[in-house]
């Protein structure tokens, strides 16, 4: 897991053995920032994966529980 301060906010990145990962951000301009929620992207390597069964875009307005659910789903995707 990697945690970075970004754009007056926070970015958390996590990679899984299947080649996928997530990037969760919470900073001014991200979807959900004003409500203290996360914007989450599914990653394939270092790039956003726009073609998974989970989503075809970033997922905004995610609670901590939503983030945990997305992480579980990404960890269980077939090998990238």
mmCIF file of the N, C-alpha and C atoms, coordinates in Angstrom:
data_MODEL
# 
_entry.id   MODEL 
# 
loop_
_atom_site.group_PDB 
_atom_site.id 
_atom_site.type_symbol 
_atom_site.label_atom_id 
_atom_site.label_alt_id 
_atom_site.label_comp_id 
_atom_site.label_asym_id 
_atom_site.label_entity_id 
_atom_site.label_seq_id 
_atom_site.pdbx_PDB_ins_code 
_atom_site.Cartn_x 
_atom_site.Cartn_y 
_atom_site.Cartn_z 
_atom_site.occupancy 
_atom_site.B_iso_or_equiv 
_atom_site.pdbx_formal_charge 
_atom_site.auth_seq_id 
_atom_site.auth_comp_id 
_atom_site.auth_asym_id 
_atom_site.auth_atom_id 
_atom_site.pdbx_PDB_model_num 
ATOM 1   N N  . UNK A 1 1  ? 0.848   -1.166  0.000   1.00 0.00 ? 1  UNK A N  1 
ATOM 2   C CA . UNK A 1 1  ? 0.000   0.000   0.000   1.00 0.00 ? 1  UNK A CA 1 
ATOM 3   C C  . UNK A 1 1  ? 0.898   1.234   0.000   1.00 0.00 ? 1  UNK A C  1 
ATOM 4   N N  . UNK A 1 2  ? 0.489   2.205   -0.772  1.00 0.00 ? 2  UNK A N  1 
ATOM 5   C CA . UNK A 1 2  ? 1.226   3.465   -0.853  1.00 0.00 ? 2  UNK A CA 1 
ATOM 6   C C  . UNK A 1 2  ? 0.264   4.602   -0.526  1.00 0.00 ? 2  UNK A C  1 
ATOM 7   N N  . UNK A 1 3  ? 0.662   5.479   0.359   1.00 0.00 ? 3  UNK A N  1 
ATOM 8   C CA . UNK A 1 3  ? -0.144  6.633   0.750   1.00 0.00 ? 3  UNK A CA 1 
ATOM 9   C C  . UNK A 1 3  ? 0.654   7.886   0.431   1.00 0.00 ? 3  UNK A C  1 
ATOM 10  N N  . UNK A 1 4  ? 0.019   8.807   -0.300  1.00 0.00 ? 4  UNK A N  1 
ATOM 11  C CA . UNK A 1 4  ? 0.684   10.048  -0.691  1.00 0.00 ? 4  UNK A CA 1 
ATOM 12  C C  . UNK A 1 4  ? -0.214  11.241  -0.387  1.00 0.00 ? 4  UNK A C  1 
ATOM 13  N N  . UNK A 1 5  ? 0.409   12.342  -0.046  1.00 0.00 ? 5  UNK A N  1 
ATOM 14  C CA . UNK A 1 5  ? -0.303  13.613  0.016   1.00 0.00 ? 5  UNK A CA 1 
ATOM 15  C C  . UNK A 1 5  ? -0.341  14.157  -1.401  1.00 0.00 ? 5  UNK A C  1 
ATOM 16  N N  . UNK A 1 6  ? -1.532  14.464  -1.886  1.00 0.00 ? 6  UNK A N  1 
ATOM 17  C CA . UNK A 1 6  ? -1.708  14.958  -3.257  1.00 0.00 ? 6  UNK A CA 1 
ATOM 18  C C  . UNK A 1 6  ? -2.692  16.111  -3.278  1.00 0.00 ? 6  UNK A C  1 
ATOM 19  N N  . UNK A 1 7  ? -2.343  17.167  -3.953  1.00 0.00 ? 7  UNK A N  1 
ATOM 20  C CA . UNK A 1 7  ? -3.268  18.270  -4.227  1.00 0.00 ? 7  UNK A CA 1 
ATOM 21  C C  . UNK A 1 7  ? -4.073  18.669  -2.992  1.00 0.00 ? 7  UNK A C  1 
ATOM 22  N N  . UNK A 1 8  ? -3.412  18.849  -1.872  1.00 0.00 ? 8  UNK A N  1 
ATOM 23  C CA . UNK A 1 8  ? -4.061  19.230  -0.612  1.00 0.00 ? 8  UNK A CA 1 
ATOM 24  C C  . UNK A 1 8  ? -5.040  18.161  -0.138  1.00 0.00 ? 8  UNK A C  1 
ATOM 25  N N  . UNK A 1 9  ? -4.716  16.914  -0.429  1.00 0.00 ? 9  UNK A N  1 
ATOM 26  C CA . UNK A 1 9  ? -5.561  15.800  -0.017  1.00 0.00 ? 9  UNK A CA 1 
ATOM 27  C C  . UNK A 1 9  ? -4.747  14.527  0.084   1.00 0.00 ? 9  UNK A C  1 
ATOM 28  N N  . UNK A 1 10 ? -5.376  13.412  -0.246  1.00 0.00 ? 10 UNK A N  1 
ATOM 29  C CA . UNK A 1 10 ? -4.788  12.112  -0.008  1.00 0.00 ? 10 UNK A CA 1 
ATOM 30  C C  . UNK A 1 10 ? -5.020  11.174  -1.188  1.00 0.00 ? 10 UNK A C  1 
ATOM 31  N N  . UNK A 1 11 ? -4.012  10.336  -1.486  1.00 0.00 ? 11 UNK A N  1 
ATOM 32  C CA . UNK A 1 11 ? -4.144  9.262   -2.464  1.00 0.00 ? 11 UNK A CA 1 
ATOM 33  C C  . UNK A 1 11 ? -3.612  7.987   -1.819  1.00 0.00 ? 11 UNK A C  1 
ATOM 34  N N  . UNK A 1 12 ? -4.422  6.932   -1.905  1.00 0.00 ? 12 UNK A N  1 
ATOM 35  C CA . UNK A 1 12 ? -4.029  5.620   -1.410  1.00 0.00 ? 12 UNK A CA 1 
ATOM 36  C C  . UNK A 1 12 ? -4.045  4.675   -2.596  1.00 0.00 ? 12 UNK A C  1 
ATOM 37  N N  . UNK A 1 13 ? -2.938  3.972   -2.824  1.00 0.00 ? 13 UNK A N  1 
ATOM 38  C CA . UNK A 1 13 ? -2.844  3.006   -3.922  1.00 0.00 ? 13 UNK A CA 1 
ATOM 39  C C  . UNK A 1 13 ? -2.506  1.643   -3.352  1.00 0.00 ? 13 UNK A C  1 
ATOM 40  N N  . UNK A 1 14 ? -3.086  0.610   -3.968  1.00 0.00 ? 14 UNK A N  1 
ATOM 41  C CA . UNK A 1 14 ? -2.875  -0.754  -3.520  1.00 0.00 ? 14 UNK A CA 1 
ATOM 42  C C  . UNK A 1 14 ? -2.845  -1.660  -4.731  1.00 0.00 ? 14 UNK A C  1 
ATOM 43  N N  . UNK A 1 15 ? -1.863  -2.546  -4.811  1.00 0.00 ? 15 UNK A N  1 
ATOM 44  C CA . UNK A 1 15 ? -1.738  -3.497  -5.919  1.00 0.00 ? 15 UNK A CA 1 
ATOM 45  C C  . UNK A 1 15 ? -1.981  -4.911  -5.414  1.00 0.00 ? 15 UNK A C  1 
ATOM 46  N N  . UNK A 1 16 ? -2.534  -5.741  -6.305  1.00 0.00 ? 16 UNK A N  1 
ATOM 47  C CA . UNK A 1 16 ? -2.829  -7.132  -5.966  1.00 0.00 ? 16 UNK A CA 1 
ATOM 48  C C  . UNK A 1 16 ? -2.032  -8.069  -6.870  1.00 0.00 ? 16 UNK A C  1 
ATOM 49  N N  . UNK A 1 17 ? -1.893  -9.320  -6.467  1.00 0.00 ? 17 UNK A N  1 
ATOM 50  C CA . UNK A 1 17 ? -1.115  -10.315 -7.203  1.00 0.00 ? 17 UNK A CA 1 
ATOM 51  C C  . UNK A 1 17 ? -1.690  -10.608 -8.582  1.00 0.00 ? 17 UNK A C  1 
ATOM 52  N N  . UNK A 1 18 ? -2.972  -10.309 -8.807  1.00 0.00 ? 18 UNK A N  1 
ATOM 53  C CA . UNK A 1 18 ? -3.596  -10.587 -10.101 1.00 0.00 ? 18 UNK A CA 1 
ATOM 54  C C  . UNK A 1 18 ? -3.278  -9.539  -11.160 1.00 0.00 ? 18 UNK A C  1 
ATOM 55  N N  . UNK A 1 19 ? -2.460  -8.537  -10.829 1.00 0.00 ? 19 UNK A N  1 
ATOM 56  C CA . UNK A 1 19 ? -2.086  -7.502  -11.793 1.00 0.00 ? 19 UNK A CA 1 
ATOM 57  C C  . UNK A 1 19 ? -2.963  -6.273  -11.743 1.00 0.00 ? 19 UNK A C  1 
ATOM 58  N N  . UNK A 1 20 ? -4.016  -6.324  -10.943 1.00 0.00 ? 20 UNK A N  1 
ATOM 59  C CA . UNK A 1 20 ? -4.908  -5.172  -10.778 1.00 0.00 ? 20 UNK A CA 1 
ATOM 60  C C  . UNK A 1 20 ? -4.583  -4.451  -9.480  1.00 0.00 ? 20 UNK A C  1 
ATOM 61  N N  . UNK A 1 21 ? -5.170  -3.287  -9.334  1.00 0.00 ? 21 UNK A N  1 
ATOM 62  C CA . UNK A 1 21 ? -5.016  -2.524  -8.114  1.00 0.00 ? 21 UNK A CA 1 
ATOM 63  C C  . UNK A 1 21 ? -6.090  -1.468  -8.046  1.00 0.00 ? 21 UNK A C  1 
ATOM 64  N N  . UNK A 1 22 ? -5.995  -0.627  -7.026  1.00 0.00 ? 22 UNK A N  1 
ATOM 65  C CA . UNK A 1 22 ? -6.917  0.493   -6.894  1.00 0.00 ? 22 UNK A CA 1 
ATOM 66  C C  . UNK A 1 22 ? -6.130  1.746   -6.554  1.00 0.00 ? 22 UNK A C  1 
ATOM 67  N N  . UNK A 1 23 ? -6.693  2.863   -6.933  1.00 0.00 ? 23 UNK A N  1 
ATOM 68  C CA . UNK A 1 23 ? -6.214  4.161   -6.499  1.00 0.00 ? 23 UNK A CA 1 
ATOM 69  C C  . UNK A 1 23 ? -7.423  4.883   -5.942  1.00 0.00 ? 23 UNK A C  1 
ATOM 70  N N  . UNK A 1 24 ? -7.357  5.262   -4.676  1.00 0.00 ? 24 UNK A N  1 
ATOM 71  C CA . UNK A 1 24 ? -8.446  5.993   -4.034  1.00 0.00 ? 24 UNK A CA 1 
ATOM 72  C C  . UNK A 1 24 ? -7.927  7.383   -3.698  1.00 0.00 ? 24 UNK A C  1 
ATOM 73  N N  . UNK A 1 25 ? -8.666  8.403   -4.129  1.00 0.00 ? 25 UNK A N  1 
ATOM 74  C CA . UNK A 1 25 ? -8.244  9.776   -3.893  1.00 0.00 ? 25 UNK A CA 1 
ATOM 75  C C  . UNK A 1 25 ? -9.326  10.537  -3.145  1.00 0.00 ? 25 UNK A C  1 
ATOM 76  N N  . UNK A 1 26 ? -8.876  11.511  -2.396  1.00 0.00 ? 26 UNK A N  1 
ATOM 77  C CA . UNK A 1 26 ? -9.798  12.419  -1.713  1.00 0.00 ? 26 UNK A CA 1 
ATOM 78  C C  . UNK A 1 26 ? -9.072  13.755  -1.600  1.00 0.00 ? 26 UNK A C  1 
ATOM 79  N N  . UNK A 1 27 ? -9.325  14.619  -2.576  1.00 0.00 ? 27 UNK A N  1 
ATOM 80  C CA . UNK A 1 27 ? -8.748  15.956  -2.569  1.00 0.00 ? 27 UNK A CA 1 
ATOM 81  C C  . UNK A 1 27 ? -9.657  16.899  -3.339  1.00 0.00 ? 27 UNK A C  1 
ATOM 82  N N  . UNK A 1 28 ? -9.478  18.221  -3.165  1.00 0.00 ? 28 UNK A N  1 
ATOM 83  C CA . UNK A 1 28 ? -10.363 19.165  -3.840  1.00 0.00 ? 28 UNK A CA 1 
ATOM 84  C C  . UNK A 1 28 ? -10.486 18.866  -5.331  1.00 0.00 ? 28 UNK A C  1 
ATOM 85  N N  . UNK A 1 29 ? -11.732 18.744  -5.791  1.00 0.00 ? 29 UNK A N  1 
ATOM 86  C CA . UNK A 1 29 ? -12.004 18.446  -7.192  1.00 0.00 ? 29 UNK A CA 1 
ATOM 87  C C  . UNK A 1 29 ? -12.344 16.986  -7.440  1.00 0.00 ? 29 UNK A C  1 
ATOM 88  N N  . UNK A 1 30 ? -12.030 16.102  -6.506  1.00 0.00 ? 30 UNK A N  1 
ATOM 89  C CA . UNK A 1 30 ? -12.378 14.684  -6.705  1.00 0.00 ? 30 UNK A CA 1 
ATOM 90  C C  . UNK A 1 30 ? -13.860 14.480  -6.399  1.00 0.00 ? 30 UNK A C  1 
ATOM 91  N N  . UNK A 1 31 ? -14.435 13.446  -7.004  1.00 0.00 ? 31 UNK A N  1 
ATOM 92  C CA . UNK A 1 31 ? -15.853 13.141  -6.835  1.00 0.00 ? 31 UNK A CA 1 
ATOM 93  C C  . UNK A 1 31 ? -16.106 12.644  -5.414  1.00 0.00 ? 31 UNK A C  1 
ATOM 94  N N  . UNK A 1 32 ? -16.696 13.502  -4.580  1.00 0.00 ? 32 UNK A N  1 
ATOM 95  C CA . UNK A 1 32 ? -17.031 13.148  -3.212  1.00 0.00 ? 32 UNK A CA 1 
ATOM 96  C C  . UNK A 1 32 ? -16.247 13.902  -2.166  1.00 0.00 ? 32 UNK A C  1 
ATOM 97  N N  . UNK A 1 33 ? -15.252 14.662  -2.579  1.00 0.00 ? 33 UNK A N  1 
ATOM 98  C CA . UNK A 1 33 ? -14.379 15.353  -1.627  1.00 0.00 ? 33 UNK A CA 1 
ATOM 99  C C  . UNK A 1 33 ? -15.161 16.199  -0.616  1.00 0.00 ? 33 UNK A C  1 
ATOM 100 N N  . UNK A 1 34 ? -16.132 16.950  -1.095  1.00 0.00 ? 34 UNK A N  1 
ATOM 101 C CA . UNK A 1 34 ? -16.876 17.847  -0.208  1.00 0.00 ? 34 UNK A CA 1 
ATOM 102 C C  . UNK A 1 34 ? -17.665 17.089  0.857   1.00 0.00 ? 34 UNK A C  1 
ATOM 103 N N  . UNK A 1 35 ? -17.864 15.796  0.649   1.00 0.00 ? 35 UNK A N  1 
ATOM 104 C CA . UNK A 1 35 ? -18.607 14.960  1.598   1.00 0.00 ? 35 UNK A CA 1 
ATOM 105 C C  . UNK A 1 35 ? -17.679 13.993  2.333   1.00 0.00 ? 35 UNK A C  1 
ATOM 106 N N  . UNK A 1 36 ? -16.352 14.222  2.205   1.00 0.00 ? 36 UNK A N  1 
ATOM 107 C CA . UNK A 1 36 ? -15.338 13.374  2.834   1.00 0.00 ? 36 UNK A CA 1 
ATOM 108 C C  . UNK A 1 36 ? -15.422 11.930  2.326   1.00 0.00 ? 36 UNK A C  1 
ATOM 109 N N  . UNK A 1 37 ? -15.718 11.781  1.027   1.00 0.00 ? 37 UNK A N  1 
ATOM 110 C CA . UNK A 1 37 ? -15.825 10.473  0.391   1.00 0.00 ? 37 UNK A CA 1 
ATOM 111 C C  . UNK A 1 37 ? -14.696 10.283  -0.614  1.00 0.00 ? 37 UNK A C  1 
ATOM 112 N N  . UNK A 1 38 ? -14.518 9.064   -1.049  1.00 0.00 ? 38 UNK A N  1 
ATOM 113 C CA . UNK A 1 38 ? -13.428 8.677   -1.962  1.00 0.00 ? 38 UNK A CA 1 
ATOM 114 C C  . UNK A 1 38 ? -13.871 8.666   -3.416  1.00 0.00 ? 38 UNK A C  1 
ATOM 115 N N  . UNK A 1 39 ? -12.923 8.908   -4.310  1.00 0.00 ? 39 UNK A N  1 
ATOM 116 C CA . UNK A 1 39 ? -13.048 8.615   -5.739  1.00 0.00 ? 39 UNK A CA 1 
ATOM 117 C C  . UNK A 1 39 ? -12.073 7.480   -6.006  1.00 0.00 ? 39 UNK A C  1 
ATOM 118 N N  . UNK A 1 40 ? -12.568 6.398   -6.614  1.00 0.00 ? 40 UNK A N  1 
ATOM 119 C CA . UNK A 1 40 ? -11.767 5.181   -6.759  1.00 0.00 ? 40 UNK A CA 1 
ATOM 120 C C  . UNK A 1 40 ? -11.602 4.825   -8.233  1.00 0.00 ? 40 UNK A C  1 
ATOM 121 N N  . UNK A 1 41 ? -10.390 4.449   -8.595  1.00 0.00 ? 41 UNK A N  1 
ATOM 122 C CA . UNK A 1 41 ? -10.100 3.944   -9.941  1.00 0.00 ? 41 UNK A CA 1 
ATOM 123 C C  . UNK A 1 41 ? -9.569  2.525   -9.819  1.00 0.00 ? 41 UNK A C  1 
ATOM 124 N N  . UNK A 1 42 ? -10.026 1.658   -10.725 1.00 0.00 ? 42 UNK A N  1 
ATOM 125 C CA . UNK A 1 42 ? -9.456  0.320   -10.839 1.00 0.00 ? 42 UNK A CA 1 
ATOM 126 C C  . UNK A 1 42 ? -8.237  0.447   -11.751 1.00 0.00 ? 42 UNK A C  1 
ATOM 127 N N  . UNK A 1 43 ? -7.129  -0.113  -11.323 1.00 0.00 ? 43 UNK A N  1 
ATOM 128 C CA . UNK A 1 43 ? -5.885  -0.030  -12.092 1.00 0.00 ? 43 UNK A CA 1 
ATOM 129 C C  . UNK A 1 43 ? -5.495  -1.380  -12.662 1.00 0.00 ? 43 UNK A C  1 
ATOM 130 N N  . UNK A 1 44 ? -4.918  -1.357  -13.847 1.00 0.00 ? 44 UNK A N  1 
ATOM 131 C CA . UNK A 1 44 ? -4.228  -2.513  -14.420 1.00 0.00 ? 44 UNK A CA 1 
ATOM 132 C C  . UNK A 1 44 ? -2.789  -2.052  -14.577 1.00 0.00 ? 44 UNK A C  1 
ATOM 133 N N  . UNK A 1 45 ? -1.928  -2.554  -13.708 1.00 0.00 ? 45 UNK A N  1 
ATOM 134 C CA . UNK A 1 45 ? -0.583  -2.005  -13.639 1.00 0.00 ? 45 UNK A CA 1 
ATOM 135 C C  . UNK A 1 45 ? -0.672  -0.592  -13.102 1.00 0.00 ? 45 UNK A C  1 
ATOM 136 N N  . UNK A 1 46 ? -0.110  0.364   -13.840 1.00 0.00 ? 46 UNK A N  1 
ATOM 137 C CA . UNK A 1 46 ? -0.146  1.770   -13.412 1.00 0.00 ? 46 UNK A CA 1 
ATOM 138 C C  . UNK A 1 46 ? -1.236  2.581   -14.105 1.00 0.00 ? 46 UNK A C  1 
ATOM 139 N N  . UNK A 1 47 ? -2.014  1.938   -14.973 1.00 0.00 ? 47 UNK A N  1 
ATOM 140 C CA . UNK A 1 47 ? -3.016  2.645   -15.764 1.00 0.00 ? 47 UNK A CA 1 
ATOM 141 C C  . UNK A 1 47 ? -4.429  2.335   -15.284 1.00 0.00 ? 47 UNK A C  1 
ATOM 142 N N  . UNK A 1 48 ? -5.337  3.290   -15.460 1.00 0.00 ? 48 UNK A N  1 
ATOM 143 C CA . UNK A 1 48 ? -6.739  3.046   -15.125 1.00 0.00 ? 48 UNK A CA 1 
ATOM 144 C C  . UNK A 1 48 ? -7.295  2.022   -16.102 1.00 0.00 ? 48 UNK A C  1 
ATOM 145 N N  . UNK A 1 49 ? -7.985  1.013   -15.569 1.00 0.00 ? 49 UNK A N  1 
ATOM 146 C CA . UNK A 1 49 ? -8.629  -0.030  -16.380 1.00 0.00 ? 49 UNK A CA 1 
ATOM 147 C C  . UNK A 1 49 ? -10.091 0.379   -16.585 1.00 0.00 ? 49 UNK A C  1 
ATOM 148 N N  . UNK A 1 50 ? -10.422 0.695   -17.821 1.00 0.00 ? 50 UNK A N  1 
ATOM 149 C CA . UNK A 1 50 ? -11.775 1.145   -18.149 1.00 0.00 ? 50 UNK A CA 1 
ATOM 150 C C  . UNK A 1 50 ? -12.660 0.008   -18.649 1.00 0.00 ? 50 UNK A C  1 
ATOM 151 N N  . UNK A 1 51 ? -12.204 -1.227  -18.543 1.00 0.00 ? 51 UNK A N  1 
ATOM 152 C CA . UNK A 1 51 ? -12.943 -2.338  -19.138 1.00 0.00 ? 51 UNK A CA 1 
ATOM 153 C C  . UNK A 1 51 ? -13.067 -3.539  -18.199 1.00 0.00 ? 51 UNK A C  1 
ATOM 154 N N  . UNK A 1 52 ? -13.336 -3.292  -16.923 1.00 0.00 ? 52 UNK A N  1 
ATOM 155 C CA . UNK A 1 52 ? -13.515 -4.404  -15.992 1.00 0.00 ? 52 UNK A CA 1 
ATOM 156 C C  . UNK A 1 52 ? -15.000 -4.613  -15.723 1.00 0.00 ? 52 UNK A C  1 
ATOM 157 N N  . UNK A 1 53 ? -15.321 -5.752  -15.139 1.00 0.00 ? 53 UNK A N  1 
ATOM 158 C CA . UNK A 1 53 ? -16.710 -6.019  -14.760 1.00 0.00 ? 53 UNK A CA 1 
ATOM 159 C C  . UNK A 1 53 ? -17.148 -5.138  -13.585 1.00 0.00 ? 53 UNK A C  1 
ATOM 160 N N  . UNK A 1 54 ? -16.194 -4.498  -12.932 1.00 0.00 ? 54 UNK A N  1 
ATOM 161 C CA . UNK A 1 54 ? -16.510 -3.638  -11.787 1.00 0.00 ? 54 UNK A CA 1 
ATOM 162 C C  . UNK A 1 54 ? -16.994 -2.271  -12.250 1.00 0.00 ? 54 UNK A C  1 
ATOM 163 N N  . UNK A 1 55 ? -16.296 -1.686  -13.217 1.00 0.00 ? 55 UNK A N  1 
ATOM 164 C CA . UNK A 1 55 ? -16.669 -0.363  -13.730 1.00 0.00 ? 55 UNK A CA 1 
ATOM 165 C C  . UNK A 1 55 ? -15.957 -0.090  -15.044 1.00 0.00 ? 55 UNK A C  1 
ATOM 166 N N  . UNK A 1 56 ? -16.472 0.889   -15.786 1.00 0.00 ? 56 UNK A N  1 
ATOM 167 C CA . UNK A 1 56 ? -15.804 1.332   -17.011 1.00 0.00 ? 56 UNK A CA 1 
ATOM 168 C C  . UNK A 1 56 ? -15.342 2.786   -16.878 1.00 0.00 ? 56 UNK A C  1 
ATOM 169 N N  . UNK A 1 57 ? -15.251 3.253   -15.627 1.00 0.00 ? 57 UNK A N  1 
ATOM 170 C CA . UNK A 1 57 ? -14.820 4.618   -15.344 1.00 0.00 ? 57 UNK A CA 1 
ATOM 171 C C  . UNK A 1 57 ? -14.354 4.675   -13.891 1.00 0.00 ? 57 UNK A C  1 
ATOM 172 N N  . UNK A 1 58 ? -14.060 5.852   -13.390 1.00 0.00 ? 58 UNK A N  1 
ATOM 173 C CA . UNK A 1 58 ? -13.785 5.981   -11.958 1.00 0.00 ? 58 UNK A CA 1 
ATOM 174 C C  . UNK A 1 58 ? -15.122 5.901   -11.219 1.00 0.00 ? 58 UNK A C  1 
ATOM 175 N N  . UNK A 1 59 ? -15.061 5.595   -9.930  1.00 0.00 ? 59 UNK A N  1 
ATOM 176 C CA . UNK A 1 59 ? -16.265 5.488   -9.106  1.00 0.00 ? 59 UNK A CA 1 
ATOM 177 C C  . UNK A 1 59 ? -16.169 6.562   -8.030  1.00 0.00 ? 59 UNK A C  1 
ATOM 178 N N  . UNK A 1 60 ? -17.074 7.518   -8.068  1.00 0.00 ? 60 UNK A N  1 
ATOM 179 C CA . UNK A 1 60 ? -17.052 8.610   -7.113  1.00 0.00 ? 60 UNK A CA 1 
ATOM 180 C C  . UNK A 1 60 ? -17.978 8.385   -5.944  1.00 0.00 ? 60 UNK A C  1 
ATOM 181 N N  . UNK A 1 61 ? -17.819 9.228   -4.931  1.00 0.00 ? 61 UNK A N  1 
ATOM 182 C CA . UNK A 1 61 ? -18.699 9.273   -3.774  1.00 0.00 ? 61 UNK A CA 1 
ATOM 183 C C  . UNK A 1 61 ? -18.739 7.951   -3.008  1.00 0.00 ? 61 UNK A C  1 
ATOM 184 N N  . UNK A 1 62 ? -17.562 7.354   -2.783  1.00 0.00 ? 62 UNK A N  1 
ATOM 185 C CA . UNK A 1 62 ? -17.451 6.061   -2.103  1.00 0.00 ? 62 UNK A CA 1 
ATOM 186 C C  . UNK A 1 62 ? -17.141 6.259   -0.620  1.00 0.00 ? 62 UNK A C  1 
ATOM 187 N N  . UNK A 1 63 ? -17.911 5.576   0.209   1.00 0.00 ? 63 UNK A N  1 
ATOM 188 C CA . UNK A 1 63 ? -17.629 5.556   1.647   1.00 0.00 ? 63 UNK A CA 1 
ATOM 189 C C  . UNK A 1 63 ? -16.458 4.606   1.900   1.00 0.00 ? 63 UNK A C  1 
ATOM 190 N N  . UNK A 1 64 ? -15.990 4.559   3.137   1.00 0.00 ? 64 UNK A N  1 
ATOM 191 C CA . UNK A 1 64 ? -14.942 3.607   3.483   1.00 0.00 ? 64 UNK A CA 1 
ATOM 192 C C  . UNK A 1 64 ? -15.412 2.174   3.236   1.00 0.00 ? 64 UNK A C  1 
ATOM 193 N N  . UNK A 1 65 ? -16.681 1.875   3.532   1.00 0.00 ? 65 UNK A N  1 
ATOM 194 C CA . UNK A 1 65 ? -17.221 0.538   3.291   1.00 0.00 ? 65 UNK A CA 1 
ATOM 195 C C  . UNK A 1 65 ? -17.283 0.234   1.797   1.00 0.00 ? 65 UNK A C  1 
ATOM 196 N N  . UNK A 1 66 ? -17.678 1.231   0.988   1.00 0.00 ? 66 UNK A N  1 
ATOM 197 C CA . UNK A 1 66 ? -17.687 1.049   -0.469  1.00 0.00 ? 66 UNK A CA 1 
ATOM 198 C C  . UNK A 1 66 ? -16.278 0.750   -0.965  1.00 0.00 ? 66 UNK A C  1 
ATOM 199 N N  . UNK A 1 67 ? -15.302 1.485   -0.445  1.00 0.00 ? 67 UNK A N  1 
ATOM 200 C CA . UNK A 1 67 ? -13.912 1.285   -0.840  1.00 0.00 ? 67 UNK A CA 1 
ATOM 201 C C  . UNK A 1 67 ? -13.451 -0.132  -0.506  1.00 0.00 ? 67 UNK A C  1 
ATOM 202 N N  . UNK A 1 68 ? -13.771 -0.615  0.676   1.00 0.00 ? 68 UNK A N  1 
ATOM 203 C CA . UNK A 1 68 ? -13.407 -1.984  1.065   1.00 0.00 ? 68 UNK A CA 1 
ATOM 204 C C  . UNK A 1 68 ? -14.056 -3.006  0.142   1.00 0.00 ? 68 UNK A C  1 
ATOM 205 N N  . UNK A 1 69 ? -15.311 -2.789  -0.248  1.00 0.00 ? 69 UNK A N  1 
ATOM 206 C CA . UNK A 1 69 ? -16.018 -3.698  -1.156  1.00 0.00 ? 69 UNK A CA 1 
ATOM 207 C C  . UNK A 1 69 ? -15.360 -3.713  -2.537  1.00 0.00 ? 69 UNK A C  1 
ATOM 208 N N  . UNK A 1 70 ? -15.008 -2.534  -3.042  1.00 0.00 ? 70 UNK A N  1 
ATOM 209 C CA . UNK A 1 70 ? -14.340 -2.447  -4.348  1.00 0.00 ? 70 UNK A CA 1 
ATOM 210 C C  . UNK A 1 70 ? -12.983 -3.142  -4.292  1.00 0.00 ? 70 UNK A C  1 
ATOM 211 N N  . UNK A 1 71 ? -12.230 -2.928  -3.226  1.00 0.00 ? 71 UNK A N  1 
ATOM 212 C CA . UNK A 1 71 ? -10.930 -3.587  -3.083  1.00 0.00 ? 71 UNK A CA 1 
ATOM 213 C C  . UNK A 1 71 ? -11.087 -5.108  -3.122  1.00 0.00 ? 71 UNK A C  1 
ATOM 214 N N  . UNK A 1 72 ? -12.097 -5.624  -2.437  1.00 0.00 ? 72 UNK A N  1 
ATOM 215 C CA . UNK A 1 72 ? -12.344 -7.071  -2.428  1.00 0.00 ? 72 UNK A CA 1 
ATOM 216 C C  . UNK A 1 72 ? -12.650 -7.576  -3.847  1.00 0.00 ? 72 UNK A C  1 
ATOM 217 N N  . UNK A 1 73 ? -13.490 -6.853  -4.568  1.00 0.00 ? 73 UNK A N  1 
ATOM 218 C CA . UNK A 1 73 ? -13.850 -7.249  -5.932  1.00 0.00 ? 73 UNK A CA 1 
ATOM 219 C C  . UNK A 1 73 ? -12.643 -7.206  -6.863  1.00 0.00 ? 73 UNK A C  1 
ATOM 220 N N  . UNK A 1 74 ? -11.818 -6.173  -6.738  1.00 0.00 ? 74 UNK A N  1 
ATOM 221 C CA . UNK A 1 74 ? -10.640 -6.043  -7.602  1.00 0.00 ? 74 UNK A CA 1 
ATOM 222 C C  . UNK A 1 74 ? -9.639  -7.163  -7.302  1.00 0.00 ? 74 UNK A C  1 
ATOM 223 N N  . UNK A 1 75 ? -9.446  -7.449  -6.038  1.00 0.00 ? 75 UNK A N  1 
ATOM 224 C CA . UNK A 1 75 ? -8.515  -8.527  -5.638  1.00 0.00 ? 75 UNK A CA 1 
ATOM 225 C C  . UNK A 1 75 ? -8.951  -9.876  -6.226  1.00 0.00 ? 75 UNK A C  1 
ATOM 226 N N  . UNK A 1 76 ? -10.255 -10.059 -6.455  1.00 0.00 ? 76 UNK A N  1 
ATOM 227 C CA . UNK A 1 76 ? -10.765 -11.328 -6.954  1.00 0.00 ? 76 UNK A CA 1 
ATOM 228 C C  . UNK A 1 76 ? -10.976 -11.377 -8.470  1.00 0.00 ? 76 UNK A C  1 
ATOM 229 N N  . UNK A 1 77 ? -10.568 -10.328 -9.185  1.00 0.00 ? 77 UNK A N  1 
ATOM 230 C CA . UNK A 1 77 ? -10.647 -10.370 -10.658 1.00 0.00 ? 77 UNK A CA 1 
ATOM 231 C C  . UNK A 1 77 ? -9.677  -11.427 -11.206 1.00 0.00 ? 77 UNK A C  1 
ATOM 232 N N  . UNK A 1 78 ? -10.017 -11.954 -12.372 1.00 0.00 ? 78 UNK A N  1 
ATOM 233 C CA . UNK A 1 78 ? -9.113  -12.862 -13.079 1.00 0.00 ? 78 UNK A CA 1 
ATOM 234 C C  . UNK A 1 78 ? -7.796  -12.137 -13.363 1.00 0.00 ? 78 UNK A C  1 
ATOM 235 N N  . UNK A 1 79 ? -6.714  -12.881 -13.497 1.00 0.00 ? 79 UNK A N  1 
ATOM 236 C CA . UNK A 1 79 ? -5.394  -12.318 -13.773 1.00 0.00 ? 79 UNK A CA 1 
ATOM 237 C C  . UNK A 1 79 ? -5.436  -11.324 -14.929 1.00 0.00 ? 79 UNK A C  1 
ATOM 238 N N  . UNK A 1 80 ? -4.786  -10.186 -14.754 1.00 0.00 ? 80 UNK A N  1 
ATOM 239 C CA . UNK A 1 80 ? -4.753  -9.137  -15.794 1.00 0.00 ? 80 UNK A CA 1 
ATOM 240 C C  . UNK A 1 80 ? -3.915  -9.580  -16.966 1.00 0.00 ? 80 UNK A C  1 
# 
